[in-house]
Amino acid sequence: MADESSDGGRKPLTPAQRKRLQQCFVHAGKQAAQDNFDYATELFTQCVLGDVNNSVYWQSFFGNLRKKYADNKKGAKLASIWSGKHRATVKKCQMQKDHFGVIRNGVEVVKLNPWDAHTLMAMAAAGEALELDEVPLIFLRSALDAGRKDPEVNRQAGHALRRRRQFMQAKACWIRVLEAKPDDDEAKHEMSELTVEEMMDRGGYDAAATSRDVAVDKDAAQAKTAAREEEISPERKLERAIQKDPSDMGPYLELAEVYFHQEDYGKAEKVLTRGYEASGKDTGMLERVEDARFRRLRKRLHDTRAEMDKTGSEEAKKQWREAKQEYEASELDAAKNRCQRYPNNLYFKFQLGLSYQRAGQFKEAIQQYQQARTDPRSKGECLLRLGQCFQQIKQFGLATKHYDDSLEELGEQTSDIRKEALHCAGKLALGLNDLDMAERHLTALAGLDFGYKDVSALLDKIAELRDTK
């Protein structure tokens, strides 16, 4: 490993330092599980900068931020402005080859937007320069999470995966580069090289000078390669670590992350379930199990929907309906459980309201939203959802009031939530034959986004109704 400068990014940890960081990590996990995201972020920051090559710390750091920003792929409002100073420092550190400085300042940027691809790519490059193990891949996967088809992120990820002999995943990245840039010479070259390297790695042909040498040495090479694959396989390595110390949650989390990247959510769920049992049923591990289950069910829902759209068969429609029902039921159960675990957490009450609303249980949703609307983080959307639920149970006066309250809370922002609130308020006013109110809301929406849903047709309808009066 490369030596680190005096900033201490890679200095060997003493047993006392490692113990302190582990205690900090455990406390951070508890805070994150209780929705204390800001406090958890600061604690996780101490962990990742204290032990920069610890992939479990980094995974939890990013997991907490994804929850904090409700996986919105944008981070905080005005994140690019508030993080401007640290983004500039990242560039300066890159020029000075201060690799740990890139990561340290990059952390401050991604705390505001964990999907900032440019910063994450810089952090990954710095991690490679520091010869970190799997941490650069964690940075790149976060960048891919926001823009999976981004050719430059895939290009960097492809190189990083090839260096780690993860050939299939590297190929997937270069395929996405070619999908974006069909004539990309580097991508074509890398695909060719990866194919050769993968064959050599599997068959042990790299040491052979002739085809006769290949035949003679084939058995020995295959045995050698099998042993090497056994040694480098991340899954096998992590399974061995679990067997060695079942009480250590780190390998469970890392193995689940491997399966997540492979989109094998069923295996990830099973691994995390084992970790949950081994942890003595730790709440944080339970929530990771629930997250893996959601990913598995979402993928099934997506796949069955694609099959239904493709074939239109009754069997495909049936499979999609069953997948949708299972997903919604699982989501509702998990939301109920989290509210029971954290009865004072208003965000979880809001999420439970969403689950009830999606399940068509509008009165139950209203009860949760009414409790959650005092939370300033989700108040505007909460009032919007209350309006929708009141409209569903035909309480149109209450629906109108809550749409108006939502718009007042949202102010002049141009968010998707405000667009939805204007659309709902306008359509309801039109249905109640209040043309002036409908026109006011829908004209405001058209000013923000003229192509939003059916806003143009609704404005035409208002004009027609005025002409007939």
N, C-alpha and C positions, 0 to 999 in steps of 0.2 A: 504493500500500500504506500501511496505517496505521503510524504510528511506534510503536515499542515503548518501554517504560519502561526505567529504568536497569538492570533485571535482565538486559538483553542478549539477550532472546529473539529479536528480529528485527533486531538491528544488522547492517549489511552485513559480510560476512566478508572479511577480507583474503586474498590468495592464499596466504599462509603458513598461515592458520587453515584454509582449505579443504583444503589439502594434508594438514595434520595430521589432520583429520577423516576424509579419504579413507583415509589409512594406518590409522587406528583402525578404520574400517569393514572394510577388507580383513582385518585381523587378527581382528576379531570373527567374520567369516565362517568363517575357518579354525578358530577355537575351537568355533564351533557345529557345524561339520562333524565335529569330533572328539568331539562329545557333551559338551564342557565348557560346559554351558548357563549355569551361574551366572556364569562369567567372561565369556562372550559377552554375557550380559545387561548387565553393567556397562559393557562396551565400547560396545554398541549404545546404551545410555542416554546416554553422552557424545555420541554422534553425533546422536541425535534432539534432544537439548536444545541442542546446539551449532549445529544447522542445522534449526530446527523446521519449516521448509517443505519439507524434502526427503522426498518420498514414498517413495523407494527405501529410505532409512534406516528409516523407520517400518515398511514392509512386512517388512524383515528383522528388525526388533525384535520384531514380533508373530509372525513365522514361527518364530523361535528359541524364544519362549515356548510356542507351540503344541506344538513338539517336546518341550520340557522337561516339559510336563505331559501328554504323550502324547495331546493333543487331547481331554482328558477333559471339557471344557466347564465345569469347576469350579475349576481352578487348584489351589493348595496346600491342604493340610488346614488348617482353621481360618483360612482367608484373610481372612474378614470380621472376625475378631478382631484378627489381627496388623496389618491395614491400617487399623484404626479411627482412629488418630491422623491419618493422611493423608486419610482420607475426610472427617473433620471439617474439616481444613484446606482441602480442596477446596470445601466448602460456604462456609467463611468467605471464601475468595478469590472465589467467585461473587458473594457479597453486596457485596464491595468492588470488583467489576469488575476484579480483578487476573487478567486472562485468561492470561497466561503462568504465573502462580502456579497456576491451575487445572490447566494441562497438566503443569507440573513436579511437583506433588503427585499428580496423577492417574497419572503414570508409576509412582510408587512403589506405588500401589494395583494397577495392572494387572500389575506385575511378579509379584504374588502371585496374581492372577486376571485373565488377559487377556480374560475374557468378562464382566467386571463391567459390566453394561449401564448402570446408573445413572451410574457414573464415566465411562464411554466417551461417553455422551450429553453429560455436562458438558464433557468435553474437546472434543467436536465443536462444541458451542456456542461455547466459547472460541476454537476455531480459526476459526469463522466471524467472530467479532468481530475477530480479528487479520487477517482477510482472507487466510487461507491458501488455497492452491489446491485440491489434491486430498486433503490430509491429513485434513480432517474426515470425508470419505467413508471413509477407512481406519478411523477410529475407529468409525463407524457400522456398517461391514461386520463388524467384530469383534463388535459387540453383536448384530448379526443372526445371526452364526454360532452363537451360543448360543441365541437365541430368534427364529428367523426369522419367526414369526407374531406377535411382540409388537407390538401396535398402536401403542404410543408410540414405540418405536424406528423402526418403519416410517413413522410420521408425520414424525418429524424427518428421516429419510433422504429421504422424499418431497420435503420442502421444499428440502433441500440439493441434490438431483439436479435439481430444477426450476430452481434458480438457475444451475446449470451447463448448462442446456438439454439435459439427458439425459432426454428426455421418456418414452421407453419404460420405462426403469428406474424413473423416478419413478412412472409409472402402476402398475407392478408393486407398488410399496410401498403405494400408496393402495388397490389391490385387496385387499391383505392386511389393511389397516385395516378395509375394508368386510366382509371375511370374518369378522373378529372382532367388528365393531360395524356391523351392516347399516344402522342408522339414523343413522350418523355424518354430520352435515350438512357438516362441513368436508371430509371425504373426498369426498363427492358434488360439492361445489363445486370442489375441486381437480381431480377427474377431468374435469369440464366445462371448466375453464380450461386444463388441459393439452391437451385435444383441440383447442381453438381455437388455442392457441399453437403446437402442432405443425403445424397446417395453415398458419398464417401463416408459420411459419419455413420450411416447405417451398415455399409458393407465393408468398411475398412480398406478401401482401394487406394487411399492416398499414398501409401508407402510402396505401391507396386509400380515397377518400371515398365513391365510388359504384360500382355494378357496371360503369358505362361506364369509369370510371377503371381498374378492374381489367382490363377487356379491353384498353384502350390500353396500360397499363403492364405487362401480363403478361410479355411476352418479356424486357423489361429487368429486371423483378423476379426472374424465374426465373434469369437469368444472375447477378444479384447474389447471390441466395440460394445458388446452386450454389457460387459463389466463397467465400461466407461459411461454408458447410458444409465445404468443402474445408479452410478455415482452422481451424475449431474442432474438426473430427473428431479425437478422441483417437487413434484407430487410425492415421489418415494422418499426424498430427503425429509420432507415435512411430516410424512406419516411416521417415519422413524423417530423424529423428534417428539411426536405425540406419544408414541409408545414408551419412549424413554422417560418422559415426565408428563403424564396426562393432566396434571394440575396447572401446567403452564398454558395460558390461553393464547400466547403469541403464535405458535404454529397452527392452531386451528384457524385463527384469523387470516394468516398468510395463505394457507391452503385454500380457504374459501375465496380469497382474492384471486388466486390462480384460476379457480373454476369460474368466477365471475367474468374474468377476461375471456375465457373460452365460451362464455354464455351457456355454461352447463349449470344452471341455477339449481337443479335438483340435487346434484352432488354437493354444491355449496351449502344448501339447506341441511343436508344430512351431516356434513362436517360440523356445522355450527350447532346443530342439535346435540351432537356428541359433546361439543365443548360446553354447551349449556348444562348438560347433565353432570359433566366432570367438574364444573365450577360451583356445584352446589346450588344450581338454578339461580345464577346471578341475573339480575334484572337487565343489565346492559347486554349480556349475551342473548337473553330472550328477545330483545328488540332486534338484534342482528339476525336471529332466526326468522323473525317476522318479516324483516326487510328482504331476506333471501326468498321467502315464500311469495311475497308480492312480486318479486322479479320473475320468479318461475311462472306464476299465474298470469302476469302481464304478457310474458312471451307466448304462453299458450293462447291467450286471448288474441294477440296480434297474429299468430300463425293461423288460427282457425278463421279469423276474419279475412285474411288474405286468401285462404282456400275457398271460403264462401263467395268472395268477390270474383274469384277466378272461375269457379264451376257453377255456382248458383244452385247446386243440388240441395235437396231437402236434408240429406244426411249432413252436409257441410253446415247448413243453417242450424241444424240440431246441435252439432258439436260446438258451434259458436255460442249458442244460447246457454248451453251447459257451462262452457268456460266463463262466460260473463256472469252467470249466477254464482259460480264457485268463487270467482274473484271478489264480487261485491259482498258475499257472505263472509269471506275471510277478512276483508278490509273492515267490515263493520265489527266483527268480533275483536280484532286487534285494537280498533279505536275504543271500544268499550273497556277492554282490559287496561289500556293506558290511562283512561280517565279514572279507573278504579285505583291504579297504582299511584297516580298523581292527581288527587281530587282538586287541588288548587291551581292546576295548570290550565289557564284559559285557552292556550293554543290547542291543546289536546281536545278541549271541549268543542272548539271550532272545527277541528278535523272530524270529530264524531258527528257534528251537525252535517258536514259534507257527506259523510257516509250514509246517514239517515236520508238525506235529501236524494242521493243517487239511488237509494233503495225504494224511493217513493213513500217513505214514512215522514210526511211533511210536519205533522204535529210534534213528533219526537224531535225532528230537526229544529223546529222553532224553539223548543225548550233549551236546547244546547246553545243555539245562536244568541238567545237572550242573555245567557250567562256569559258568553264569550265576548259580547260586543264592547265591553269596557276595556278590552286589550287594544291599546293604540296601534299595535303592529298589524292587526287584521280588521280594525273597526269598519273601514270603508267597505271592504268585501263582505264582512259579516252583515252589515245593513242591507247590502244588495241581495244576499242569499235569503235574508228574512223577507224581503219584498217578494222574491220569487216564490217562497213557500206560502206566504199569505195569498198570493195570486192563485196558487194551485188549489187552495181550499176556499177560493172565491170570496175572500175578504179583501175586496178591491180597494177600499178606503185605506186600510192598513198597508196594503201593498204600495199604493201611491205614496203614502207618507214615508215609508222606509226607502223607496227609490229616491225621493227628494233628499232625505237625510244622508243617504249614501253619496249622492252627488255633491252635497255641501261638504261632507267630510273629505272627499277625494279632491275637491278644489279644481284647479285648472290643469292638473296633470294630464298627460296623454297616454296613460296606461291602458292596457287591454281591459282592466276591470272597469275603468271609467267608460270606455266604449260600450261594454256590455250593459252597464247601468243606464246609459243614455238610450240604448236600443230597447231595453226592457221597459223603461219609463215611457218612451215614445209609443211603443206598440200598445201598452196598456191604455194610455190616454186616447189613442186612436180607437181602440175597442170600446172605450167609454164615451166616444163621440166628442171628446174634448179636443177639437182640432187645433186650437191655439197652442195648448200645452204640448200636443203631439208634434206640431211643427217646430216648436222651440227646441225640444229635445233632439229631434231627428236632424234638424238643420245644424245644431251644434255637433252632432255625430258626423254628419257629412263634411263639416269643416275640418274634422280631425282625420277622417278616413272615408272618402266617398265610395270606396269599394267594399265597405263593411257589410257583409251579409246582404239583406234586401233593402237597405236604407234608401236607395234610389227609387225602387218600386213603391215604397211606403210614402215617400214625398210626392210621387206622381199621384198616388191614390188620394192623398190629402187635397191636392190641387183639383182633382176630379170632383171630390165631394163638395168643395167650395163652389165649383162651377154649377153644380146641380141645385144649389140653395137659391 
